[in-house]
Structure formats: C-alpha cells, structure tokens
Amino acid sequence: MPRSRHILIFLLALAGSFCTASAQTVDEVRPLEPEWRETVGPRPVFKIEVEGTDLVKMRFRLVLSQDDFDTEMYVFNQIEEPNGWSFTALMGEYGAMFKPPKPLEDGRYQWRADAWNGVDWVEGEDYSEVDVDSIPPAYVDRLEMDVEQGGTGIVLAWNPVTIDQDGRPEYVEKYHVYRYIRRSFFFVIRPFEIAVTDETKFVDRAEIALVTPLVFYKVTAEDVAGNEPDRRY
C-alpha cells in the first residue's frame, strides 16, 4: 500500500476519534418556560432544560411553529447568533435562557428546543405551546381627581379597562399611576411612576403632590402579557 494512502487513512481515523471525543452527550432537552399555553408579550424569555455531559459547552436552537413544525416560523440558532442567549442553572438543573431580539408576531406557537452535541443537532422530543400577545390594553378612560377630606391626599379614580386597543376583550392585571409635576416655567413636565395597583382607585398622599400648585396624573393598564400602552419593545 502506498505511503500516502497510509497517511490518509491515519488522518481520517484521527479526525473521527477527535470528533467522537469532543462531542457532548445530550440525554434530553426540553422546554421549561413559558408554561403550556401561557400568554406572554412579544419578547418573552424562553427557558430550556438539558441533561447530558459537558453542558457548559453545549449550544442550543429554539424553533417556533404554528403548524406542528411542518414549517418553521422562527429559528434562533445560538451557534449562528449568540446574542440573547445565556447559559444558566435553573432550579438545580442546567439549561439556557433566550430572549428574542425583536418582537414576535401575535398568535399561538408550538416551540421546542434542540441541543448541539458537537457533531449534530439533537432535537427535543417534547414541545410546548405559547400564546404571544403584543396588543396593549386600551387607554384608561375618565380619570378623575378629587381632594381627600381634610386635604391629606389627592384621590384618583378611573373606569376599569376591559378591552385592548383592537377592541377585543382584555384581562388587565394591574394599573400604573404616573405623576407629572412642572417645577417651573423653564422645566419640561416629566412623568414619574408613583404606584402600581390592581384597583381602579389610588390616593396620592405624597407631600410634593399636596404643595405643588400644578400637578397632572396619568394611569395606564398592563395586561397579563406585560403589554402597556406606549411601551416600546
């Protein structure tokens, strides 16, 4: 056998043994969060759990579909684009977290996680479903102000928000209360969040609100997915 052929066979064998030795072992990879059919905002945090060896070297791929993976709506590959990914220990288990760089479109998605073992992608056998909602609640209507009896506070009251900005039924989880104060003619009015409440009433007893001659308020609703009017993603 020619010497060059011996060298070629040796190099191929060496390469094969190197690939085998460098491969991580993936026993199981599965979706952890969001939970099954949880409603989330357009940039949710996905959590993946993995079991195997050499986990700190492992890389992941997140796949989202709306037709049981016949087609892939989104594919986030940690090898091709590491931004947004982080390796972490989740409740004593190893895994990864990922936040999409851009908002996802509304809808229900099936999603699964795959793991790279150093040679091939190992597809997760389990999948989960998540509902993405990017439509914020409607603006708060009929915000009213009054002075508390005795002058000890400013009472704010408003109508509950029951629809989103597309007119569909909405579940509001909480309200954000902002105070605007103009200190002088030369300063721009800026809002400061002063409270978060699940009620449709709030009393501002801060001294600055009671002594300032001109004060404004704004109340916004936040839905269960974390959407709030005018919030930028």
Backbone as a ProteinNet text record, in pm:
[ID]
protein_1_A
[PRIMARY]
MPRSRHILIFLLALAGSFCTASAQTVDEVRPLEPEWRETVGPRPVFKIEVEGTDLVKMRFRLVLSQDDFDTEMYVFNQIEEPNGWSFTALMGEYGAMFKPPKPLEDGRYQWRADAWNGVDWVEGEDYSEVDVDSIPPAYVDRLEMDVEQGGTGIVLAWNPVTIDQDGRPEYVEKYHVYRYIRRSFFFVIRPFEIAVTDETKFVDRAEIALVTPLVFYKVTAEDVAGNEPDRRY
[TERTIARY]
85.5	0	89.1	62.8	146.5	146.6	259.5	275.9	172	142.7	45.9	-92.2	-127	-257.6	-261.5	-148.8	-140.5	-162.5	-101.5	-113.7	-258.1	-324.6	-463.2	-555.4	-537	-620	-597.4	-472.2	-439.8	-507.4	-503.1	-563.4	-714.8	-777.6	-922.2	-960.8	-882.9	-909.2	-890.3	-785.4	-759	-871.7	-919.1	-1029	-1155.2	-1182.3	-1300.6	-1294.5	-1177.8	-1163.6	-1173.8	-1125.1	-1132.4	-1276.7	-1354.9	-1495.4	-1571.8	-1542.3	-1610.4	-1575.3	-1447	-1402.9	-1454.7	-1474	-1512.5	-1663.1	-1740.1	-1885.6	-1939.8	-2036.2	-2106.8	-2220.7	-2259.8	-2368.8	-2498.1	-2600.3	-2731.2	-2826.3	-2864	-2960	-3103.4	-3128.8	-3264.4	-3258.6	-3336.8	-3352.5	-3501.2	-3551.6	-3696	-3727.4	-3844.6	-3887.7	-3928	-3896.8	-3927.6	-4026.6	-3995.4	-4083	-4077.3	-4186	-4315.6	-4389.8	-4479	-4554.6	-4656.8	-4717.2	-4808.2	-4919.5	-4926.1	-5026.2	-5032.6	-4921.1	-4913	-4917.4	-4987.3	-4992.7	-4875.7	-4798.7	-4677.5	-4675.3	-4584.1	-4565.9	-4485.8	-4458.3	-4390.9	-4243.1	-4183.5	-4042.7	-4029.2	-4084.2	-4079.7	-3941.9	-3917.3	-3794.3	-3824.5	-3752.8	-3767.2	-3660.1	-3701.8	-3607.8	-3606.8	-3485.9	-3465.5	-3389.2	-3429.4	-3360.2	-3292.6	-3171	-3096.6	-3027.7	-3017	-2942.6	-2840	-2719.2	-2612.5	-2477.5	-2372.7	-2236.9	-2175.9	-2074.2	-2009.5	-2112.8	-2203.4	-2316.5	-2274.6	-2166	-2124.9	-2077.8	-2043.7	-2000.6	-2117.3	-2233.5	-2346.5	-2406.8	-2460.4	-2529	-2670.4	-2758.4	-2899.8	-2961.2	-3076.6	-3155.2	-3301.5	-3368.2	-3509.3	-3591.2	-3693.2	-3775	-3920.7	-3984.2	-4124.7	-4201.9	-4319.3	-4403	-4549	-4632.7	-4776.8	-4853.5	-4780.8	-4846.4	-4776.4	-4748.1	-4685.4	-4551.6	-4477	-4339.7	-4331	-4445.1	-4436.1	-4357.4	-4380.4	-4299.5	-4250	-4138.3	-4076.6	-4093.1	-4166.5	-4189.6	-4064.8	-4002.4	-3880.7	-3781.3	-3655	-3546.8	-3436.4	-3404.9	-3299.6	-3185.3	-3076.5	-2962.4	-2849.4	-2815.7	-2713.1	-2575.5	-2549.5	-2419.5	-2405.4	-2511.3	-2506.7	-2518.8	-2599.1	-2619.2	-2630.6	-2520.3	-2520.8	-2592.4	-2619.4	-2684.5	-2823.1	-2852.5	-2981.6	-2980.9	-2872.1	-2862.5	-2777.2	-2811.3	-2727.9	-2741.7	-2629.7	-2630.2	-2654.6	-2737.9	-2772.2	-2810.3	-2811.3	-2862.1	-3002.9	-3100	-3239.2	-3291.2	-3317.3	-3370.3	-3283.6	-3151.8	-3061.2	-3033	-3106.4	-3084	-3014	-2940.3	-2871.5	-2961.3	-2937.1	-3016.3	-2973.6	-3062.8	-3032.4	-3155.5	-3129.8	-3236.4	-3216.5	-3327.6	-3318	-3431.2	-3395.7	-3494.7	-3481.6	-3588.1	-3579.8	-3535.1	-3451.3	-3402.7	-3509.7	-3613.1	-3721.4	-3855.1	-3960.1	-4091.2	-4140.8	-4203.3	-4267.3	-4406.4	-4453.1	-4588.9	-4689.5	-4809.1	-4914	-4952.8	-4999.4	-5050.7	-5007	-5060.5	-5021.5	-4911.3	-4806.1	-4691.5	-4665.4	-4625.1	-4559.6	-4409.3	-4341.6	-4198.1	-4123.8	-4005.5	-3921.2	-3777.5	-3695.2	-3553.6	-3469	-3365.7	-3268.3	-3132.9	-3047.8	-2914.2	-2807.5	-2696.9	-2583.8	-2485.1	-2456.9	-2368	-2223	-2192.6	-2057.3	-2043.4	-2141.7	-2141.2	-2272.9	-2385.7	-2517.6	-2612.9	-2724.4	-2832.4	-2916.7	-2943.2	-3031.2	-3164.7	-3269	-3398.9	-3466.5	-3529.4	-3604.4	-3728	-3755.5	-3872.5	-4000.7	-3989	-4106	-4117.5	-4239.9	-4261.6	-4365.4	-4377.1	-4476.2	-4549.1	-4649.9	-4722.9	-4727.2	-4724.5	-4724.9	-4811.1	-4884.2	-4967.8	-4900.2	-4865.3	-4799	-4903.3	-4905.4	-4999.4	-4919.5	-4923.1	-4847.5	-4937.4	-5070.1	-5163.4	-5186.6	-5151.7	-5169.6	-5316	-5347.5	-5484.3	-5521.4	-5649.9	-5697.3	-5652.6	-5655.8	-5618.7	-5724	-5678.8	-5769.6	-5864.9	-5991.9	-6096.2	-6148.8	-6182.6	-6247.5	-6164.4	-6042.3	-5959.5	-6004.3	-6046.8	-6098.3	-6010.6	-6001.1	-5921.1	-6009.7	-5979.9	-6051	-5956.8	-5984.3	-5902.4	-5966.4	-5886.8	-5935.6	-5982.7	-6083.6	-6136.6	-6026.4	-6013.1	-5906.9	-5781.4	-5782.2	-5667.2	-5544.5	-5563.3	-5449	-5402.4	-5470.5	-5429.9	-5512.3	-5463.6	-5535.4	-5590.7	-5721.5	-5789	-5802.9	-5753.5	-5765.9	-5859.4	-5948.7	-6040.3	-6061.2	-6078.9	-6094.3	-6179.2	-6228.8	-6307.3	-6215.6	-6259.9	-6177.2	-6161.4	-6046.1	-6020.2	-6056.8	-6141.4	-6189.8	-6161.8	-6104.3	-6072.8	-5930.1	-5874.6	-5742.7	-5757.9	-5646.5	-5653.1	-5710.1	-5735.1	-5805.3	-5952.5	-5996.8	-6136.5	-6173.7	-6074.6	-6102.2	-6104.1	-6171.7	-6173	-6031	-6009.5	-5875.9	-5880.9	-5776.7	-5763.1	-5650.6	-5686.1	-5588.1	-5539.7	-5409.8	-5350.6	-5323.7	-5285.5	-5254.8	-5256.2	-5256.4	-5253.4	-5128.5	-5070.9	-4955.7	-5002.1	-4964.1	-5001.4	-4876.8	-4886.7	-4774.8	-4814.7	-4718	-4739.4	-4651.6	-4711.3	-4638.7	-4635	-4517.1	-4504.4	-4417.7	-4465.8	-4387.3	-4335.5	-4206.3	-4147.4	-4142	-4120.8	-4119.2	-4147.9	-4156.1	-4186.6	-4078.2	-3955.4	-3841.3	-3817.2	-3884.3	-3861.7	-3974.2	-3934.7	-4032.5	-4103.3	-4232.4	-4307.7	-4265.9	-4228.8	-4188.9	-4266	-4300	-4377.1	-4286.9	-4337	-4269.4	-4372.4	-4338.8	-4431.6	-4432.9	-4550.5	-4562	-4633.7	-4699.8	-4772.1	-4808.9	-4825.4	-4880.5	-4991	-5109.1	-5222.9	-5311.7	-5386	-5483.1	-5624.6	-5635.6	-5764.6	-5782	-5901.6	-5928.4	-5939	-5862.3	-5860.3	-5725.6	-5675.8	-5548.4	-5548.7	-5490.5	-5479.2	-5331.9	-5296.5	-5159.2	-5145.2	-5073.5	-5055.3	-4913.5	-4838.4	-4702.4	-4706.9	-4615.8	-4614.3	-4595.8	-4510.9	-4483.7	-4609.5	-4700.4	-4825.1	-4919	-4912.3	-5003.1	-4959.1	-4829.7	-4779.2	-4751.7	-4751	-4724.2	-4850.6	-4840.1	-4960.6	-5020.4	-4936.6	-4986.5	-4935.1	-5025	-4985.9	-5080.8	-5023.6	-5101.5	-5078	-5174.3	-5160.7	-5195.5	-5137	-5168.5	-5175.4	-5273.3	-5288.1	-5292.8	-5214.3	-5214.9	-5241.6	-5298.5	-5328.4	-5221.9	-5189.8	-5097.2	-5169.3	-5162.1	-5231.7	-5144.4	-5199.7	-5131.1	-5004.3	-4994.1	-4874.9	-4766.8	-4796.7	-4698	-4705.1	-4808.2	-4824.1	-4881.7	-4825.6	-4871.6	-4872.3	-4975.1	-4979.1	-4853.2	-4804.4	-4688.5	-4556.3	-4555.9	-4429.3	-4358.6	-4229.8	-4152.5	-4077.8	-4076.1	-4003	-3874.8
-119.3	0	124.3	220.8	339.9	412.5	478.6	550.5	662.4	730.5	840.9	791.6	668.7	615	582.6	530.8	506.1	635.6	742.9	872.5	921.6	905.5	949.6	873.5	741.3	660	700.6	727	767.3	900.3	996.2	1126.9	1116.5	1033.5	1015.1	951.7	852.5	787.5	885.3	968.9	1067.6	1169.1	1212.9	1309.8	1250.1	1122.7	1057.8	1043.8	1006.8	992.6	1127	1234	1367.4	1413.4	1389.9	1429.6	1356.3	1226	1146.9	1195.4	1229.1	1270.9	1409	1495.2	1633	1651.1	1548.2	1561.6	1561	1652.3	1649.3	1547.8	1493.5	1396.3	1466	1453.2	1510.4	1396.5	1385.6	1282.7	1328.5	1455.1	1508	1660.2	1721	1866.1	1895.3	1985.2	2007.4	2152.3	2200.5	2336.5	2344.3	2455.1	2473.1	2587.8	2703.4	2820.5	2896.7	2963.4	2979.6	2846.1	2842.8	2721.6	2699.2	2582.9	2541.1	2644.2	2697.7	2794.8	2918.3	2954.2	3078.5	3197.3	3303.1	3424.4	3514.2	3552.1	3630.8	3749	3841.4	3955.7	3918.9	4016.3	3987.2	3953.5	3978	3940.1	3859.5	3739.2	3658.3	3597.7	3555.3	3483.2	3333.8	3261.7	3116.8	3050.1	2948.6	2873.7	2727.6	2675.5	2540.1	2459	2334.9	2244.9	2134.2	2095.4	1993.1	1900.1	1773.8	1674.9	1610.2	1590.1	1530.7	1557.1	1557.8	1582	1699.8	1761.6	1880.3	1986.9	2012.1	2100.3	2244.3	2287.8	2427	2456.2	2352.2	2370.7	2360.7	2327	2298.5	2426	2416.7	2527.3	2482.5	2579.7	2547	2614.1	2560.7	2615.9	2615	2726.5	2740.3	2748.4	2663.6	2656.7	2684.1	2778.7	2811.1	2784.7	2722.9	2687.8	2711.6	2720.3	2731.6	2618.8	2520.3	2406.4	2275.4	2257.9	2134.6	2106.4	2212.5	2205.5	2159.7	2164.1	2141.7	2255.5	2375.6	2490.5	2559.7	2626.8	2693	2843.6	2903	3047.4	3124	3074.9	3137.7	3028.7	3052.8	2965.3	3053.6	3032.2	3108.9	3013.3	3027.7	2936.6	3003.3	2948.1	3008.2	3006.5	2907.8	2899.6	3012.5	3037.7	3141.5	3281	3295.8	3426.7	3409.8	3434.1	3410.8	3518.3	3634.2	3741.1	3697.4	3730.2	3694.8	3565	3486.5	3357.3	3368.7	3289.4	3278.8	3138.7	3083.2	2951.2	2971.9	2888	2910.1	2779.5	2782	2670.3	2705.6	2623.8	2651.1	2552.1	2600.6	2515.3	2390.9	2409.6	2297.8	2220	2248.2	2181.9	2279.1	2222.6	2306.8	2336.8	2451.3	2487	2620.5	2682.3	2809.1	2898.3	3027.6	3126.3	3204.1	3242.3	3318.8	3420	3542.7	3648.1	3695.4	3686.4	3727	3871.8	3900.2	4037.3	4132.5	4077.3	4158.8	4097.7	4178	4125.8	4015.7	3914.7	3808.4	3853	3797.3	3826.1	3758.1	3815.9	3758.9	3619.6	3537.4	3406.3	3298.7	3179.4	3063.2	2987.5	2954.6	2885	2753.7	2652.7	2536.8	2568.5	2536.5	2562.5	2446.7	2422.1	2316.2	2368.2	2295	2329.6	2213.2	2243.5	2144.7	2176.8	2074.9	2094	2042.2	2113.4	2076.3	1994.6	1872.3	1784.3	1788.6	1886	1896.7	1840.9	1759.3	1698.9	1726	1699.8	1714.5	1783.1	1829.7	1880.7	1764.3	1765.1	1666.3	1735.2	1694.8	1758.5	1717.6	1814.6	1784.6	1703.5	1602.6	1517.9	1584.8	1668.5	1737.5	1876.4	1926.4	2063.8	2127.4	2258.2	2329.9	2427.3	2493.1	2593.6	2723.5	2834.3	2965.3	3059.7	3147.3	3247	3383	3440.3	3570.5	3679.6	3776.8	3888.7	4018.3	4095	4220.3	4343.3	4322.3	4434.6	4485.6	4610	4662.9	4691.9	4707	4743.2	4881.5	4907.3	5040.4	5142.7	5268.7	5374.8	5387.8	5426.6	5445.6	5560.5	5538.4	5636.6	5698.8	5828.3	5901.5	5898.2	5942.9	5959.7	6086.1	6072.4	6184.7	6209.9	6338	6379.2	6451.5	6430.8	6500	6510.8	6603.5	6620.7	6543.8	6463.1	6384.4	6476.8	6433.2	6513.1	6543.4	6669.9	6711.9	6754.4	6740.9	6783.3	6697.1	6569.6	6481.6	6401.6	6416.8	6341.1	6378.2	6336.3	6356.6	6221.4	6214.7	6089.9	6078.3	5967.1	5937.6	5818.7	5828	5717.3	5711.4	5590.6	5573.9	5451	5445.6	5330.6	5211.7	5091	4973.6	4954.5	4906.1	4876.9	4731.4	4708.4	4572.7	4527.3	4615.7	4579.8	4622.2	4562.3	4605	4711.4	4754.1	4863.2	4819.7	4691.1	4641.5	4615.2	4646.7	4628.6	4489.9	4403.9	4267.5	4263.1	4164.7	4153	4143.9	4210.7	4218.5	4185.5	4116.3	4090.5	4177.8	4277.8	4370.2	4316.3	4309.1	4256.7	4366.5	4487.3	4596.5	4729.6	4836.4	4972.1	5043.4	5125.8	5207.6	5352.3	5414.7	5553.8	5641	5742.9	5834.7	5975	6045.5	6184.4	6275.5	6381.3	6483.1	6610.7	6665.1	6789.8	6886.8	7007.8	7112.2	7204.6	7197.4	7272.6	7422.7	7458.2	7599.5	7611.4	7731.9	7755.8	7701.5	7693.7	7656.6	7505.7	7428.2	7284.5	7210.7	7107.9	7026.3	6933	6913.2	6820.6	6677.7	6601.4	6462.1	6371.3	6252	6161.7	6077.7	6046.9	5957.3	5856.5	5728.8	5627.1	5631.4	5643.9	5654.4	5535.3	5454.3	5340.6	5239.2	5115	5006.7	4942.9	4929.7	4879.1	4793.4	4702.4	4622.6	4677.3	4793.1	4856.9	4973.2	5030.8	5144.9	5274.2	5279.2	5397.4	5404.7	5526.6	5545.1	5682.8	5690.1	5816.9	5854.1	5968.5	6018.4	6109.8	6062.7	6140.4	6196	6192	6245.6	6396.9	6446.1	6589.2	6675.5	6627.6	6706.2	6728.1	6631.9	6645.8	6745.5	6755.4	6843.1	6988.8	7012.9	7150.9	7208.7	7124.9	7173.5	7236.6	7359.6	7427.2	7364.2	7295.8	7236.9	7094.3	6997.5	6857.4	6781.9	6690.3	6610.5	6462.3	6380.5	6235.9	6162.8	6045.3	5955.5	5814.3	5737.5	5598.3	5511.2	5405.2	5310.3	5170	5087.9	4949	4856.5	4751.3	4647.5	4513.6	4442.4	4314.5	4200.4	4080	3964.1	3930.7	3976.4	3951.1	4055.9	4157	4261.5	4378.3	4383.6	4494.9	4616.9	4731.7	4858.7	4961.1	5045.2	5144.1	5230.2	5252.9	5339.6	5281.3	5158.2	5095.4	5046.9	5072.6	5031.8	4902.4	4814.8	4689.4	4696.9
0	0	0	-86	-91.4	42.2	70.3	197.1	210.8	99.6	104.7	147	108.1	145.9	294.3	347.6	492.3	569.2	522.7	590.8	586.2	470.6	456.3	550.6	558.4	648.5	793.4	828.5	965.5	1000.2	907.9	932.9	946.7	864.4	874.7	1007.7	1050.1	1178.9	1293.5	1283.4	1387.7	1395.3	1279	1276.3	1336.2	1305	1359.6	1509.5	1561.9	1706.5	1775.5	1710.1	1769.5	1780.5	1673.3	1675.1	1783.5	1797.8	1899.9	2039	2058.7	2191.3	2226.9	2122.5	2150.1	2161.2	2125.9	2126.2	2268	2294.2	2420.8	2409.5	2522.2	2523.8	2563.6	2480.1	2508.9	2542.3	2669	2709	2682.9	2714.7	2695.7	2695.6	2608.2	2605.8	2592.7	2675.2	2677.7	2714.7	2672.6	2707.8	2854.6	2917.1	3059	3080	3027.3	3036.2	2904.4	2867.2	2932.8	2947.4	3044.1	3068	2956.1	2956.5	2849.8	2828.2	2705.9	2662.2	2751.7	2808	2884.4	2788.1	2828.2	2747.5	2783.8	2682.8	2705.6	2609.3	2635.5	2547.9	2424.3	2337.9	2210.2	2222.1	2338.9	2358.3	2488	2490.3	2612.5	2634.8	2756.5	2789.5	2785	2699.3	2689.3	2775.5	2851	2934.4	2889.9	2874.2	2822.7	2925.8	2944.5	3037	2957.2	2997.4	2925	3023.8	2985.7	3063.3	2971.8	3023.3	2943.8	3007	2925.8	2974.6	2899.7	2961.3	2904.7	2871.1	2965.8	2938.8	2914	2978.4	2962.7	2820.6	2745.1	2606.5	2508.5	2559.2	2472.4	2414.8	2294.2	2229.7	2193.4	2176.6	2161.9	2039.2	2003.4	1893	1935	1915.4	1951	1822.6	1812.8	1691.7	1728.1	1657.2	1677.2	1548.8	1565.1	1450.4	1485.8	1382.2	1403.5	1335.4	1283.6	1217.8	1252.8	1380.7	1429.9	1362.3	1336.2	1283.5	1137.9	1066.1	921.4	856.5	907.6	868.2	994.2	982.6	1097.7	1084	1178.5	1175.3	1219.5	1325.1	1377.3	1414.7	1385.7	1429.1	1486.4	1613.1	1679.3	1712.3	1639.1	1647.1	1725	1840.3	1924.7	1859.2	1774.4	1707.4	1605.5	1531.2	1428.9	1487.8	1592.6	1655.2	1806.6	1879.8	2024.4	2105.9	2046.9	2122.5	2169.4	2293.7	2352	2428.8	2413.3	2481.2	2607.5	2707.1	2827.2	2884.5	2929.3	2993.7	3141.9	3200.4	3340	3407.2	3539	3618.1	3662.8	3627	3655.1	3758.1	3878.2	3984.6	4004.6	3998.5	4017.2	3891.2	3783.8	3655.8	3561.6	3467.3	3370.6	3251.8	3189.6	3073.7	3017.3	2943	2878.7	2881.7	2866.2	2856.2	2726.8	2665.9	2541.5	2534.4	2492	2469	2325.2	2245.6	2104.9	2090.7	1991.6	1973	1922.2	1855.5	1802.9	1843.4	1848.4	1887.9	1794.4	1852.4	1775.1	1731.9	1621.9	1578	1670.7	1677.9	1761.9	1714	1807.9	1771.7	1868.1	1845.6	1926	1853.2	1926.6	1868.6	1941.8	1866	1925.7	1925.7	2033.8	2036.3	2101.4	2048.2	2102.5	2106.5	2179.6	2191.3	2142	2066.2	2020.5	2083	2096.9	2154.9	2058.9	2050.3	1964.6	2046.4	2001.9	2078.3	2031	1946.9	1894.8	1755.6	1713.7	1580.3	1507.5	1576.3	1515.2	1612.4	1556.8	1639.4	1690.9	1820.7	1883	1909.2	1837.2	1850.9	1980.7	2045.4	2165.4	2133.5	2212.6	2188.2	2236.5	2338.6	2392.2	2329.2	2325.5	2281.6	2373.1	2365.1	2443.5	2352	2404.8	2328.4	2407.3	2335.5	2398.8	2315.3	2383	2316.4	2326.7	2212.3	2208.6	2185.7	2274.8	2266.9	2271.9	2164.6	2160.1	2162.4	2171.1	2167.7	2310.1	2338.4	2473.9	2504.9	2631.4	2668.9	2614.8	2609.8	2571.1	2675.2	2636.3	2729.4	2839	2956.5	3069.7	3039.1	3068	3037.7	3166.6	3157.6	3267.5	3395.4	3386.1	3505.4	3577.8	3701.7	3779.6	3901.3	3939.1	4054.6	4154.7	4281.8	4389	4507.8	4596.4	4716	4830.3	4896.5	5009.4	5120.4	5192.1	5301.8	5403.2	5436.2	5526.8	5453.6	5320	5241.2	5259.5	5292.7	5320.6	5199.5	5087.7	4969.7	4848.1	4732.9	4607.5	4563.6	4549	4516	4363.9	4310.6	4168.4	4150.1	4054.3	4024.3	3873.3	3821.3	3676.7	3646.5	3523.8	3479.7	3452.2	3482.8	3452.8	3301.9	3260.5	3119.9	3093.4	2995	2967	2823.9	2740.5	2601.9	2569	2463.4	2418.7	2309.6	2251.4	2154.4	2019.9	2004.4	1885.6	1913.3	2035.6	2070.8	2117.9	2137.7	2184	2336.5	2395.7	2541.8	2597.3	2708.4	2767.4	2915.4	2963	3106.1	3158.6	3237.4	3294.3	3427.6	3441	3564.1	3666.1	3618.4	3710.5	3637.4	3717	3664.4	3715.6	3628.2	3664.9	3680.2	3791.2	3817.9	3804.5	3718.9	3696	3740.9	3798.2	3837.9	3751.9	3702	3625.9	3709.9	3728	3802.8	3724.4	3709.6	3645.6	3754.7	3780	3890.7	3861.8	3736.8	3699.9	3551.3	3502.1	3361.6	3270.2	3321.3	3238.1	3232.3	3314.9	3319	3246.4	3170.5	3098.9	3196.9	3173.9	3258.3	3225.2	3327.8	3307.3	3402.5	3356	3441.8	3532.2	3649.2	3742.1	3792.4	3782.2	3831.8	3983.7	4040	4185.3	4247.6	4165.8	4224.3	4116.9	4163	4081.8	4165.1	4108.2	4183.4	4094.7	4157.3	4082.1	4100.6	4163.6	4184.2	4086.6	4084.5	3996.2	4076.8	4184.2	4269.3	4339.4	4357.1	4427	4492.2	4612.4	4684.4	4694.7	4638.7	4643.1	4764.2	4864.7	4987.2	4999.1	4890.6	4893.3	4914.2	4995.8	5028.1	4903.7	4810.4	4690.4	4607.4	4610.4	4535.4	4601.2	4733.6	4807	4803.9	4790.1	4794.9	4656.3	4553.6	4418.3	4360.3	4306.8	4256.6	4131.6	4051.3	3927.8	3916	3920.2	3915	3821.7	3741.7	3648.1	3677.7	3636.2	3655.3	3525.7	3513.8	3403.1	3458.6	3414.4	3456.8	3331.8	3331.6	3220.1	3272.7	3187.5	3223.5	3166.3	3239.1	3191.6	3192.6	3080.6	3073.6	3125.1	3121.1	3177.4	3100.3	2974.9	2893.9	2915.6	2998.1	3023.8	2927.9	2843.6	2749.9	2820.3	2788.8	2843.9	2730.8	2721.7	2614	2609.2	2487.7	2460.8	2509.4	2556.4	2594.9	2469.4	2462.5	2345.6	2374.7	2274	2285.8	2205
[MASK]
+++++++++++++++++++++++++++++++++++++++++++++++++++++++++++++++++++++++++++++++++++++++++++++++++++++++++++++++++++++++++++++++++++++++++++++++++++++++++++++++++++++++++++++++++++++++++++++++++++++++++++++++++++++++++++++++++++++++++

